[in-house]
Each structure stands twice: as structure tokens, then as C-alpha cells.
Amino acid sequence: MLNSLDLPRAPSDTRVVVAMSGGVDSSVVAGLLSRAGYEVIGITLQLYDHGAATHRKGACCAGQDIHDARRVAETLGIPHYVLDYEERFRRSVIEPFAASYVVGETPVPCVSCNQTVKFSDLMATARELDVDVLATGHYVASRMVDGRRALFRPLDAERDQSYFLFGTTQEQLDFLRFPLGGLSKAKVREEARRLGLVVAEKADSQDICFVPTGRYADLVEKLHPGAAEPGDIVDLAGRVVGRHAGLIHYTVGQRRGIGVAAGEPLYVVRLEPDARRLVIGPRSALETRRIHLRDVNWLGADPIGGEGTEVHARVRSTRPPRPAIVSRGADGRVSVELLEGETGVAPGQACVLYESGEPGARVLGGGFIASAERPAAASRQSAAAFA
């Protein structure tokens, strides 16, 4: 008979490491598993210089969060360890994040963090402790399908974090558990109150947790002096219409802060780092129908074929999955046809693929956007836009 973690032994004979960030979600995971009788070990990772983030609302894995995780562990009566992963985090997440912006991409650091520090380095540490599984507070679900664990969107679609977990390998997935996949955020906070946890009302962590000021461009320029060199702003015909303050301040699809007046709203269409040029145009120029992926991680039961497979694709974490067709070319490159089109698709972002667009749908995998194709008609711009 299997326990609630799908293991063939009693909870008291099952050792679990819980990755405790100091937030309410992972704290509740530790509490629920401890209350169910599992042998729980809490581990918190110190990921970056936490001095500036100690009192910042929405910080993660630094400063006050470490203290909160320790207090939760004390309340639950479980052992708790803090591991200094600052160097690993800098090497695996912060430096690639900055380098990606320098070459004109829009990176997703949460994906890199999960792929490397949390689901690779921490997993290796967990195995050294001779544990059975590693549990996290992510809002995503997993269950056995044909003898292997598969990844699914959670019950609470508004909290869906599957976009950030597409890079989880099959080996990692077999070792991971996500106890919050069937709970809503409101239910999680209710459980935190019932468990008497001090973090029950704590605010959620924010994106780019390692940028205390919220100004990511400052970090990029610090690591890459000169990355914010100014350059020309050009229209789709290549005509110079203004100057920008450095490409690292812009991303594809951006509208505010461009500083060019025209007869219609203008958006960032493309960044050309070699020439330090910012290409702008009307919203129609952003429409994307086909994208090409790199570093693809595939979790589907059947391999990607050349004939194409119907899926649902998500090009940003804030957008719902939409109908698409994924295929692999003769050169091995994976491409995704977006049947309804998307706007603001940028290199460096993730494209995650699902069996359907519904909550609870299976995650088939995904990759990072290497390039995007736009209809030729969308690349033409009327001179009247700048009249």
C-alpha cells in the first residue's frame, strides 16, 4: 500500500527533505507532512547577499526569510539546516541572467534557479542525507502515469507555477513531490493558521528576488560595465527616430519609456545589440506566429515528430496556454506554430507546452525561445506613424 507520497512504506519510515524558503507555501508543506507522521528535514538555501533584502517585502531565500524558516521549523519540531549556496546561485543564475540581457534577451531567472540550484544542487544534497523524496511549495502537481511521474498544472490556475518548472528532468521529477498541487492559496493560508505558523499572513515572494532595488538594469551594468551604452532608436524601415539610454532598459513588447512621439502607440519590436539599435513599431509588428526553441526538455510520452503534434503553448507566465503545433525539423530544431498568434514574444523567454489549456493539464515540456518569425506584412510600417 502506498502512502500519500506514493511510496510503499509507512509515513514514519519515510524521510523527506522540504525546501523551506521562509514563505507560507513551503512552510505549510513542512507542516502538513510533519503532521501526517513523515520524518521531515527542513533545508533553507541562502542564495544571495541578503543585507539589502533583509527587510524588503517579497524577498526570498535571504535575510528575514531564513529567520522565518527557522522559526517555523522550531514550531513544528523538525530539524532545520541553512546551506550557503550564494556562490552556486551567482554562478548558475545571476551571471547568466545578466549575460542574457547584454545580448538582447529577456531571461527568466526562476527557471534557471529551479533547473540548477534547487532541483540539481539541492537534490544532490538531499540524496546525501539518504532521504526518500524532496518536497517543495510550488503550485504544480505530479502523479504516476504508465510507471513514471508526470507533471501537471495545479488546481489553482491563478497560482500555476508550471511555467517555471518545464526544465525539470524525468529523473528529478521522480524524486520530487508537490503537496500543494490540489490546494488553493486561500486553503494554504488557512492551514498555516491552523498549524500556528508565524508566516501565515506573510506576503508572497516576488520575481527577480535577488535584485533588492527592483531595478535589474543596475545589476546588469554592475556585472557588465558599459552594457548600458546609448544608441539609436529606429523604425522598421531603419530610419533613426531617437536615442535610447541602453538596450538593457528595454524588452520586446515594451511600450512605456521609449520616449518617441508618434501618431499611434509604439512598442519595442526588436533589440539589435551588435549595432546597439532599438527597433520600434506599431503593435501589429509584434504579432508572432512561429518560434524556434533551444535547450528543449521534453516530458511527453511520445517524442516530438516532424509531422507536428497539437499542443497548447504558453510564452509568458502571465498568459494562458493557447493552441499550437510543435514539430521537430530535419535539422533537429524544435519549432512551435502559434495558431492564434502572440505579441511581445522575446528571445530568452520560455515557451512551455501542455496537452490542453485547462487547469490540471499535463505539462509536456518546453524550451527557451531562440528566435521568432513574424508575418512579412507586420514588418512594414507607414511613415505616417511618425508624422
C-alpha positions in Angstrom: 0.0 0.0 0.0 1.3 3.5 -0.9 1.5 6.4 1.4 0.4 9.9 0.4 3.8 10.5 -1.3 3.3 7.3 -3.4 5.9 5.4 -1.6 5.4 1.8 -0.3 6.1 2.4 3.4 4.5 4.0 6.4 5.0 7.8 6.7 7.1 7.2 9.9 9.5 5.2 7.8 9.7 7.9 5.1 12.3 10.6 5.3 11.5 13.9 3.4 13.5 17.0 2.8 11.4 20.1 2.4 12.9 23.1 0.6 11.9 25.9 3.0 12.2 29.3 1.5 10.7 31.1 4.6 7.4 31.7 2.9 3.9 30.4 3.7 3.8 27.8 0.9 6.9 25.7 1.8 6.2 26.2 5.5 2.8 24.6 5.1 4.3 21.7 3.1 6.6 21.0 6.0 3.7 21.3 8.5 1.4 19.0 6.6 4.0 16.3 6.1 5.1 16.5 9.7 1.6 16.3 11.0 1.0 13.3 8.7 3.8 11.5 10.5 6.7 11.8 8.0 10.3 12.3 9.1 10.7 15.8 7.8 14.0 17.7 7.5 13.8 21.4 6.6 16.5 23.0 4.4 16.8 26.6 3.6 19.1 28.0 0.9 20.9 31.3 1.4 21.1 32.3 -2.2 22.5 35.9 -2.4 23.9 38.7 -0.3 20.8 39.3 1.9 21.8 42.5 3.6 19.8 44.8 1.3 16.9 42.4 1.2 16.5 41.7 4.9 13.5 44.0 5.4 12.3 44.1 1.8 8.7 42.9 1.3 8.6 40.0 -1.0 12.2 38.9 -0.7 13.0 35.2 -1.0 15.8 32.9 0.4 17.6 35.7 2.2 17.6 37.8 5.3 14.3 37.6 7.2 13.2 34.6 5.2 15.9 32.5 6.8 14.8 33.5 10.2 11.2 32.8 9.4 12.0 29.3 8.1 14.0 28.6 11.3 11.0 29.8 13.5 8.6 27.6 11.5 10.9 24.6 12.0 11.0 25.2 15.7 7.2 25.4 15.9 6.9 22.1 14.0 9.7 20.5 16.0 11.7 19.4 12.9 15.4 19.7 12.2 16.4 22.7 10.1 19.6 23.5 8.2 20.7 26.6 6.3 23.0 26.0 3.4 25.2 28.7 1.9 24.5 28.4 -1.9 25.5 32.1 -2.7 28.4 31.1 -4.9 26.4 28.5 -6.8 23.4 30.9 -7.2 25.7 33.6 -8.5 27.4 31.3 -11.0 24.2 29.4 -12.1 21.5 32.2 -12.0 22.7 35.7 -11.5 25.6 35.8 -14.0 23.6 34.0 -16.8 20.7 36.4 -16.1 22.9 39.5 -16.7 24.7 38.0 -19.7 21.3 37.2 -21.3 20.2 40.9 -21.1 23.5 42.0 -22.6 22.8 40.0 -25.8 19.3 41.4 -26.1 17.3 38.6 -24.5 14.6 38.6 -21.8 15.7 35.9 -19.3 13.5 34.0 -16.8 15.7 33.5 -13.7 13.2 31.5 -11.8 13.5 28.7 -14.5 17.3 28.7 -14.2 17.1 28.6 -10.4 14.8 25.6 -10.4 16.9 23.8 -13.1 20.2 24.3 -11.3 20.3 25.3 -7.7 17.0 23.9 -6.4 16.5 20.8 -8.5 20.1 19.9 -9.1 22.4 21.0 -6.3 19.8 20.8 -3.5 18.7 17.4 -4.8 22.2 16.1 -4.6 22.4 17.3 -1.0 19.1 15.7 -0.2 20.3 12.3 -1.6 23.4 12.6 0.7 21.0 12.7 3.6 19.5 9.4 2.5 16.0 10.8 2.1 13.2 9.3 0.0 11.9 12.5 -1.7 12.4 16.2 -1.9 9.1 18.2 -1.4 8.6 21.9 -2.4 5.9 24.5 -2.1 5.4 25.0 -5.8 1.8 25.2 -7.1 2.1 22.3 -9.5 1.1 18.6 -9.4 2.6 15.3 -10.2 1.4 11.7 -10.3 2.2 8.4 -11.8 1.4 7.7 -15.4 2.5 4.5 -17.0 5.1 3.8 -14.4 6.7 7.2 -14.3 5.8 10.5 -12.7 4.3 13.2 -14.9 3.9 16.9 -14.3 0.5 18.7 -14.3 -0.9 22.2 -13.8 -2.3 22.7 -10.3 -5.9 23.0 -9.2 -5.4 26.8 -8.5 -4.9 28.2 -12.0 -4.1 31.7 -10.7 -1.1 30.3 -8.7 0.1 28.0 -11.5 3.9 27.7 -11.4 4.3 25.1 -14.1 5.8 27.6 -16.5 8.9 27.8 -14.3 9.3 24.1 -13.9 9.3 22.9 -17.6 13.0 22.2 -17.3 12.5 19.5 -14.6 14.0 16.3 -15.9 12.4 12.9 -15.6 15.0 11.8 -13.0 14.3 14.9 -10.9 10.5 14.6 -11.3 10.7 11.0 -9.9 12.4 12.3 -6.8 10.2 15.4 -6.3 6.8 15.9 -4.6 4.5 18.9 -4.8 1.9 18.6 -2.0 0.2 21.9 -2.8 -0.9 20.9 -6.3 -4.5 20.2 -5.1 -4.9 23.2 -2.8 -5.8 26.9 -3.3 -3.8 29.7 -1.9 -6.7 30.5 0.5 -6.6 26.9 1.7 -2.8 27.0 2.2 -3.1 30.2 4.4 -5.9 28.5 6.3 -3.7 25.5 7.0 -0.8 27.9 8.1 -3.1 29.4 10.7 -4.3 26.0 11.9 -0.6 25.0 12.3 0.1 28.2 14.2 2.8 29.3 11.8 4.2 32.9 12.1 4.2 33.2 8.3 0.5 32.6 7.8 -0.1 36.2 6.5 3.3 36.8 5.0 3.4 38.4 1.5 4.4 36.2 -1.4 7.9 36.4 -2.8 8.4 38.5 -6.0 10.1 37.8 -9.3 13.9 38.6 -9.5 14.3 38.2 -5.8 18.0 38.9 -6.0 17.5 42.5 -7.1 16.7 44.4 -3.9 16.0 47.7 -5.6 13.8 46.1 -8.3 16.0 47.8 -10.9 17.5 44.8 -12.7 19.4 47.1 -15.2 21.6 48.3 -12.2 22.7 44.7 -11.6 23.4 44.1 -15.3 25.6 47.2 -15.6 27.4 46.3 -12.4 28.4 42.9 -13.8 28.9 44.2 -17.3 30.3 47.8 -17.2 29.3 49.6 -20.4 26.3 47.4 -21.1 24.0 50.5 -20.8 25.7 52.4 -23.7 23.2 54.6 -25.6 22.3 54.0 -29.2 19.9 54.8 -32.0 16.1 54.1 -31.9 15.0 53.2 -35.4 11.7 52.4 -37.1 11.0 49.3 -39.1 12.4 50.9 -42.2 15.7 51.6 -40.4 15.2 55.4 -40.0 16.6 57.0 -36.9 13.8 58.5 -34.8 15.5 58.9 -31.4 18.2 57.8 -28.9 17.9 55.2 -26.2 19.7 55.0 -22.8 21.0 51.5 -23.2 19.3 48.3 -24.5 19.3 46.6 -21.1 16.5 49.0 -20.1 14.1 47.6 -22.8 12.4 44.4 -23.7 10.3 43.2 -26.7 6.7 44.4 -26.3 7.5 47.3 -24.0 5.5 50.5 -24.6 6.3 52.9 -21.8 9.6 54.7 -21.5 10.6 54.7 -25.2 10.5 58.5 -25.5 9.5 58.8 -29.1 6.3 60.7 -30.1 4.2 59.4 -33.0 0.6 59.3 -34.3 0.0 55.9 -32.7 1.3 53.9 -29.8 4.8 52.5 -30.4 6.3 49.3 -29.0 9.8 47.7 -28.8 9.8 45.2 -31.7 13.4 44.1 -31.7 16.7 44.7 -29.9 19.9 44.6 -32.0 22.8 44.5 -29.5 25.6 44.3 -32.1 24.5 47.7 -33.5 23.1 49.0 -30.2 19.9 49.7 -32.0 16.4 49.6 -30.6 13.7 48.9 -33.3 10.2 50.1 -32.6 6.9 50.0 -34.4 3.1 49.6 -34.1 1.5 46.8 -32.1 0.8 44.9 -35.4 4.6 44.4 -35.8 4.7 42.3 -32.6 2.5 39.6 -33.9 4.3 36.2 -33.8 3.1 33.0 -35.5 6.2 30.8 -35.2 9.0 30.4 -32.8 12.1 28.2 -32.6 13.3 26.7 -29.3 16.6 25.8 -27.8 17.5 23.7 -24.7 14.3 21.8 -25.0 13.3 19.5 -22.1 10.6 17.0 -23.2 8.4 15.2 -20.7 5.7 13.9 -23.1 5.1 10.2 -23.5 5.8 10.3 -27.3 8.7 12.1 -28.9 8.4 15.2 -30.9 7.9 14.3 -34.6 8.4 16.0 -37.9 4.7 15.8 -38.7 3.7 18.0 -35.8 1.7 17.5 -32.7 -1.2 19.5 -31.4 -0.5 21.1 -28.0 -1.1 24.3 -26.1 1.7 26.8 -25.7 2.5 29.4 -23.1 5.0 32.1 -24.0 4.8 34.0 -20.7 3.9 33.0 -17.2 1.1 35.6 -17.1 -0.6 34.3 -20.2 -2.9 31.3 -20.6 -1.8 28.3 -22.8 -3.1 28.7 -26.4 -3.5 26.2 -29.3 -0.2 25.4 -31.1 1.6 22.8 -33.1 5.1 21.6 -32.1 7.4 19.8 -34.5 11.0 18.8 -35.0 12.7 19.7 -38.2 15.2 17.5 -40.1 18.0 19.6 -38.5 16.7 18.6 -35.1 15.4 22.1 -34.3 12.1 22.2 -32.4 9.6 24.8 -33.7 6.2 25.9 -32.4 3.4 27.3 -34.6 1.2 29.6 -32.6 -2.2 29.1 -34.2 -3.8 32.3 -32.7 -0.6 34.3 -32.7 1.1 36.1 -29.8 2.6 39.5 -29.2 5.6 40.5 -27.3 7.5 37.2 -27.8 11.1 37.8 -26.9 14.3 35.6 -27.2 15.3 34.2 -23.9 11.7 33.7 -22.6 10.4 30.2 -22.0 7.8 28.5 -24.1 6.0 25.8 -22.2 3.8 23.1 -23.8 0.7 21.4 -22.4 -1.7 18.7 -23.5 -4.5 21.2 -23.2 -5.3 24.7 -22.0 -7.3 23.5 -19.0 -6.2 23.6 -15.3 -4.8 20.2 -14.4 -3.4 19.6 -17.9 -0.2 17.6 -18.3 3.0 19.6 -18.8 4.7 18.2 -21.9 7.9 20.2 -21.6 9.3 23.3 -23.3 12.3 25.3 -24.1 13.8 28.8 -24.4 12.8 31.0 -27.3 15.8 31.3 -29.7 14.1 33.3 -32.4 10.6 34.3 -33.6 9.1 34.7 -37.0 6.6 37.4 -37.8 4.4 37.8 -40.9 6.1 40.0 -43.6 3.1 42.3 -43.6 3.7 43.0 -39.9 7.2 44.2 -40.7 6.1 47.1 -42.8 5.4 50.4 -41.2 3.8 53.5 -42.6 5.8 56.7 -42.4 2.6 58.3 -41.1 3.2 56.6 -37.7 5.9 59.2 -37.1 4.2 62.2 -38.7 
